[in-house]
């Protein structure tokens, strides 16, 4: 689902007249060539799917979390175009909440951003985009 499946979903959404698409990507997919060898293929696939979505004409949001954890959600994040990934993580449940909030949060429209666990409530931080 990281490349071809995601591209097919973007194309299907466009064909069906869906105008809004929120994509789960990964921090580091903007420069996959700089990643460690074992992550490079994964990040290249994410990068290609992200670029396809950006070029699709759909209103998009691309969310790129740092390292994922299974910890309990705290509902607080930091989001920016590019973040320092060092020693940062985010619970999967908080990523899901960011994706859900991004569907209707206009400040995230046609933006790509990275996220990690932090101190601002999700809605407040996304309003600052």
N, C-alpha and C positions, 0 to 999 in steps of 0.2 A: 504494500500500500504506500510505500515511501516515494515511489516515482510514477511508474506506469498506472497504478491504480488511482493515485491522486490526480494525475493528468486526465484520466478517463472520467473521473467524477467532475472535474472542472468543465470538461467538454460537454458532459451530459447535462450539467446545470445550465450551461449557456444554451444548449439546444432546446431545453424545456422552458426557457424564458425566465429562469431564476436569476435574479440580479445581485444577490448577496452571497458571499462565500467566505467562511472563516476557516483558515488552514492551520493545523498544528504542525509546526516545523521543529527546528532544533537550533539552539545557540551554536554558533560556529558554521552554520550552513551558508553564510554569506561568503566565507573564504575556506572552502573545504580543502583546498590544496595545502593549507597551513595546519591541518589537523594531524594527529598521530595516525600512522599508517592503518591501524586497525579500525579507525573511525572514518577514514577518508571516503570509502565507497558509500557508506550510509549518508554522510553529509553531502556528497555530490548528488545523490538521489533526491534528498530534501531540497537542495539548491535548485535543481532542474524543475522540480514540481512547483516551487515558489515562483520561479521566473515565468513558468507557463501561466500560472494564475495571474501574475502582474500584467502579462501581455494579453490576457483574455478579454479585457473590457468589462469584466464583472467588478462590482464594488467589493473589494477584498479587505481582509485583515489577516495578517500572518503573525502568529504568536510563536516565539522561539524561547522556550524555557531552557534554563540551565539544567544541571543534573537533577533527575527526578528521584523522589523518595516516596516511601509508603507511610510516612509520618502523618499524623492527624492534621487536617487543614487548620490554618489559623486565620485565613481570610485577609491576609495582609501581604502586600507585594511591593516590589519596586519595578517599574517598567521604563524602558528607554530604548532608543534606537539601537544602542550598543551598550552592553554592560561588561564589567570585569567578571569573568567566570570563576576566578580563583576562589576556592573554598566556598562556593555558593551552591545552594540547592533550593528545591521547591517541592512541596508535597503534590502528588498527582491530583489530589482533590482540589487544591488551589488552582492548578492549571485548568481543570475542568470548569471551575467557577469563572476564571478569566475568559475562557472560550465562550461560555454562555453569556456573560455580560457584554462581550464584544459584538454579539449579534446585533444589538440595538444601540450600542454606544457610538454615536456618530463621530466622536473624536478619534475613534480607532479606524474609521473608514479610510481605505486606501493607504494603510500604514503597515509597516513591519516593525515589530519591536521584540526585545528580549525581556524576560522576567525572571525574578528570583524572590525568595521569601524575604520580607523586610518588615516595615513598620506602618505603612499606609494601608488603610482599607482598600480593597480592590476597586470599588466604584470610584472612590476619591482619586486614586492614582491614575485610573484610566481617564478620568475627567481632566487630568493635567497633560494629556498627550499633546 
